[in-house]
Amino acid sequence: MRLMKLVLVAALTAAPAMTFAQTTAPEQPKNPIVKREFNQQRRIGNGIQNGRLTPRQGARLERQQMRIHREVRGMRARHDGHLTVRDRRMIHRRQNIASRRIFRANHMHRRNG
């Protein structure tokens, strides 16, 4: 059971890191919400790659980003592909919280050392 969890965590963290390692700058999205998701995914991938994030931390942050992305898709589905001002405000707030968590996780070693 423990080995299975380790394999799952490794798979969840390695796949996004490999995806972003191959992405070039011109492929970045134009939509601000999607662009922010992209940047935060890249920050998580970089943290895993340079060893500042453990695979477990990376998986947790990835799950949080996945939940936010699912929420955006649901909001768009409810409003014919558009986001209301209220929806954008809520997503922005959630992304701020996620960004803070990514920063803290990436810089945790400095507080302990």
Backbone as CSV, one residue per row, in Angstrom:
resi,resn,N_x,N_y,N_z,CA_x,CA_y,CA_z,C_x,C_y,C_z
1,MET,0.824,-1.184,0.000,0.000,0.000,0.000,0.869,1.250,0.000
2,ARG,1.907,1.230,0.823,2.790,2.387,0.914,3.552,2.607,-0.396
3,LEU,3.987,1.516,-1.026,4.688,1.593,-2.302,3.759,2.162,-3.370
4,MET,2.502,1.756,-3.325,1.526,2.240,-4.292,1.335,3.758,-4.159
5,LYS,1.275,4.245,-2.932,1.146,5.683,-2.694,2.377,6.418,-3.215
6,LEU,3.552,5.862,-2.964,4.792,6.481,-3.410,4.832,6.562,-4.934
7,VAL,4.420,5.507,-5.600,4.400,5.486,-7.063,3.399,6.516,-7.584
8,LEU,2.236,6.610,-6.955,1.214,7.577,-7.369,1.721,9.000,-7.200
9,VAL,2.333,9.294,-6.072,2.867,10.636,-5.826,3.957,10.961,-6.841
10,ALA,4.830,10.014,-7.108,5.908,10.232,-8.076,5.343,10.494,-9.466
11,ALA,4.310,9.756,-9.845,3.697,9.945,-11.166,3.022,11.304,-11.256
12,LEU,2.333,11.705,-10.204,1.640,12.998,-10.210,2.613,14.167,-10.287
13,THR,3.765,14.010,-9.703,4.717,15.119,-9.693,5.627,15.109,-10.909
14,ALA,5.928,13.959,-11.449,6.842,13.886,-12.582,6.177,14.314,-13.885
15,ALA,4.931,13.975,-14.091,4.254,14.291,-15.350,4.197,15.793,-15.618
16,PRO,3.743,16.620,-14.670,3.725,18.061,-14.947,5.118,18.648,-15.117
17,ALA,6.082,18.135,-14.364,7.449,18.651,-14.475,7.998,18.380,-15.874
18,MET,7.736,17.200,-16.413,8.205,16.876,-17.756,7.485,17.717,-18.800
19,THR,6.191,17.948,-18.585,5.415,18.741,-19.528,5.943,20.155,-19.611
20,PHE,6.215,20.775,-18.464,6.663,22.156,-18.459,8.115,22.299,-18.873
21,ALA,8.893,21.257,-18.719,10.283,21.318,-19.128,10.383,21.427,-20.648
22,GLN,9.385,20.918,-21.383,9.405,20.923,-22.828,8.683,22.126,-23.417
23,THR,7.991,22.905,-22.603,7.204,24.018,-23.092,8.098,25.219,-23.371
24,THR,7.837,25.875,-24.511,8.594,27.068,-24.858,7.766,28.306,-24.536
25,ALA,8.411,29.437,-24.470,7.757,30.689,-24.076,6.598,31.101,-25.002
26,PRO,6.696,31.008,-26.330,5.597,31.466,-27.172,4.292,30.691,-26.991
27,GLU,4.341,29.517,-26.373,3.141,28.706,-26.199,2.313,29.133,-24.994
28,GLN,2.753,30.153,-24.259,2.016,30.567,-23.074,0.659,31.132,-23.475
29,PRO,-0.377,30.834,-22.698,-1.730,31.269,-23.028,-1.924,32.774,-22.859
30,LYS,-2.955,33.308,-23.527,-3.245,34.743,-23.475,-4.208,35.088,-22.341
31,ASN,-5.147,34.202,-22.032,-6.140,34.438,-20.996,-5.448,34.582,-19.638
32,PRO,-5.721,35.668,-18.885,-5.019,35.886,-17.607,-5.199,34.753,-16.594
33,ILE,-6.381,34.164,-16.516,-6.611,33.085,-15.553,-5.826,31.849,-15.957
34,VAL,-5.870,31.511,-17.233,-5.145,30.336,-17.730,-3.641,30.583,-17.631
35,LYS,-3.222,31.823,-17.918,-1.804,32.166,-17.830,-1.304,32.015,-16.395
36,ARG,-2.132,32.419,-15.437,-1.745,32.307,-14.034,-1.648,30.841,-13.621
37,GLU,-2.620,30.025,-14.072,-2.552,28.588,-13.790,-1.262,28.009,-14.351
38,PHE,-0.942,28.396,-15.580,0.271,27.915,-16.241,1.513,28.286,-15.430
39,ASN,1.590,29.557,-14.997,2.752,30.016,-14.232,2.876,29.287,-12.899
40,GLN,1.753,29.056,-12.236,1.811,28.372,-10.944,2.187,26.909,-11.118
41,GLN,1.718,26.286,-12.188,2.126,24.913,-12.474,3.637,24.868,-12.727
42,ARG,4.134,25.876,-13.451,5.569,25.954,-13.737,6.369,26.128,-12.440
43,ARG,5.870,26.956,-11.525,6.548,27.166,-10.241,6.600,25.874,-9.430
44,ILE,5.517,25.111,-9.458,5.497,23.830,-8.747,6.505,22.872,-9.392
45,GLY,6.475,22.805,-10.719,7.407,21.942,-11.444,8.856,22.290,-11.170
46,ASN,9.156,23.587,-11.156,10.528,24.027,-10.868,10.926,23.666,-9.437
47,GLY,9.997,23.807,-8.494,10.286,23.466,-7.101,10.617,21.993,-6.933
48,ILE,9.881,21.159,-7.656,10.141,19.713,-7.597,11.481,19.401,-8.250
49,GLN,11.706,20.037,-9.405,12.920,19.769,-10.174,14.190,20.169,-9.412
50,ASN,14.158,21.324,-8.749,15.379,21.758,-8.057,15.452,21.253,-6.613
51,GLY,14.488,20.438,-6.204,14.558,19.789,-4.906,14.029,20.605,-3.738
52,ARG,13.459,21.752,-3.990,12.902,22.555,-2.890,11.565,22.008,-2.414
53,LEU,10.863,21.309,-3.295,9.598,20.673,-2.919,9.778,19.170,-2.912
54,THR,9.212,18.522,-1.921,9.205,17.064,-1.921,8.107,16.606,-2.871
55,PRO,8.160,15.377,-3.334,7.094,14.876,-4.203,5.710,14.980,-3.552
56,ARG,5.673,14.767,-2.254,4.393,14.839,-1.547,3.845,16.276,-1.552
57,GLN,4.720,17.253,-1.293,4.293,18.650,-1.332,3.838,19.030,-2.734
58,GLY,4.602,18.593,-3.721,4.249,18.883,-5.113,2.897,18.308,-5.481
59,ALA,2.634,17.082,-5.054,1.348,16.444,-5.352,0.204,17.204,-4.695
60,ARG,0.419,17.667,-3.473,-0.626,18.412,-2.767,-0.923,19.730,-3.490
61,LEU,0.124,20.440,-3.898,-0.060,21.702,-4.607,-0.697,21.474,-5.978
62,GLU,-0.328,20.383,-6.643,-0.933,20.031,-7.937,-2.432,19.759,-7.776
63,ARG,-2.793,19.042,-6.716,-4.213,18.764,-6.472,-4.996,20.051,-6.253
64,GLN,-4.373,20.979,-5.530,-5.033,22.258,-5.286,-5.257,23.001,-6.612
65,GLN,-4.257,22.998,-7.476,-4.401,23.649,-8.780,-5.466,22.953,-9.621
66,MET,-5.515,21.627,-9.521,-6.514,20.871,-10.273,-7.927,21.236,-9.809
67,ARG,-8.104,21.398,-8.490,-9.418,21.780,-7.961,-9.834,23.159,-8.468
68,ILE,-8.895,24.094,-8.473,-9.196,25.441,-8.956,-9.563,25.385,-10.436
69,HIS,-8.814,24.610,-11.210,-9.090,24.487,-12.642,-10.479,23.887,-12.886
70,ARG,-10.822,22.872,-12.102,-12.148,22.263,-12.222,-13.250,23.279,-11.922
71,GLU,-12.979,24.113,-10.906,-13.948,25.142,-10.533,-14.158,26.128,-11.683
72,VAL,-13.064,26.545,-12.315,-13.152,27.476,-13.439,-13.976,26.852,-14.561
73,ARG,-13.713,25.590,-14.862,-14.479,24.918,-15.923,-15.956,24.863,-15.589
74,GLY,-16.274,24.578,-14.326,-17.677,24.539,-13.905,-18.339,25.904,-14.017
75,MET,-17.614,26.939,-13.619,-18.157,28.297,-13.711,-18.414,28.683,-15.162
76,ARG,-17.473,28.341,-16.029,-17.646,28.640,-17.456,-18.845,27.876,-18.028
77,ALA,-19.020,26.652,-17.603,-20.143,25.839,-18.101,-21.482,26.447,-17.684
78,ARG,-21.528,27.014,-16.504,-22.774,27.618,-16.022,-23.121,28.921,-16.724
79,HIS,-22.107,29.599,-17.299,-22.345,30.905,-17.897,-21.964,30.950,-19.371
80,ASP,-22.269,29.911,-20.104,-22.041,29.857,-21.559,-20.603,30.163,-21.967
81,GLY,-19.647,29.639,-21.231,-18.246,29.792,-21.592,-17.590,31.055,-21.078
82,HIS,-18.321,31.870,-20.347,-17.770,33.121,-19.818,-17.694,33.059,-18.296
83,LEU,-16.876,33.934,-17.741,-16.793,34.066,-16.289,-17.377,35.415,-15.895
84,THR,-18.205,35.411,-14.867,-18.750,36.672,-14.366,-17.668,37.386,-13.565
85,VAL,-17.906,38.644,-13.252,-16.964,39.411,-12.441,-16.775,38.729,-11.087
86,ARG,-17.870,38.260,-10.527,-17.811,37.574,-9.232,-16.978,36.298,-9.321
87,ASP,-17.165,35.540,-10.407,-16.388,34.310,-10.615,-14.901,34.629,-10.719
88,ARG,-14.562,35.639,-11.521,-13.154,36.004,-11.693,-12.536,36.440,-10.365
89,ARG,-13.302,37.183,-9.576,-12.814,37.643,-8.278,-12.535,36.445,-7.358
90,MET,-13.443,35.475,-7.356,-13.276,34.300,-6.500,-12.070,33.468,-6.956
91,ILE,-11.923,33.280,-8.259,-10.788,32.515,-8.785,-9.483,33.239,-8.457
92,HIS,-9.476,34.547,-8.613,-8.281,35.335,-8.306,-7.898,35.161,-6.836
93,ARG,-8.876,35.192,-5.958,-8.627,35.022,-4.526,-8.043,33.633,-4.242
94,ARG,-8.622,32.605,-4.857,-8.125,31.239,-4.651,-6.715,31.073,-5.192
95,GLN,-6.441,31.709,-6.351,-5.099,31.617,-6.920,-4.084,32.360,-6.050
96,ASN,-4.508,33.458,-5.402,-3.613,34.156,-4.471,-3.228,33.246,-3.313
97,ILE,-4.205,32.542,-2.778,-3.947,31.615,-1.671,-2.998,30.504,-2.129
98,ALA,-3.270,29.954,-3.318,-2.428,28.881,-3.850,-1.007,29.389,-4.090
99,SER,-0.884,30.612,-4.603,0.428,31.190,-4.872,1.222,31.334,-3.575
100,ARG,0.556,31.786,-2.527,1.212,31.922,-1.226,1.701,30.571,-0.732
101,ARG,0.869,29.552,-0.897,1.265,28.207,-0.452,2.465,27.689,-1.239
102,ILE,2.478,27.951,-2.546,3.603,27.518,-3.376,4.877,28.224,-2.912
103,PHE,4.783,29.522,-2.679,5.951,30.287,-2.228,6.470,29.747,-0.908
104,ARG,5.566,29.565,0.038,5.981,29.090,1.363,6.611,27.703,1.295
105,ALA,6.018,26.834,0.477,6.567,25.479,0.350,7.955,25.516,-0.288
106,ASN,8.145,26.384,-1.279,9.439,26.489,-1.953,10.515,27.105,-1.068
107,HIS,10.117,27.902,-0.090,11.097,28.606,0.739,11.141,28.085,2.170
108,MET,10.517,26.954,2.427,10.457,26.377,3.755,11.830,26.057,4.318
109,HIS,12.737,25.585,3.485,14.064,25.157,3.962,14.849,26.312,4.564
110,ARG,14.583,27.536,4.149,15.320,28.687,4.670,14.959,28.962,6.130
111,ARG,13.705,28.710,6.507,13.302,28.929,7.887,13.886,27.887,8.810
112,ASN,14.030,26.657,8.303,14.529,25.567,9.150,16.050,25.519,9.218
113,GLY,16.729,26.177,8.288,18.183,26.050,8.245,18.816,27.264,8.728
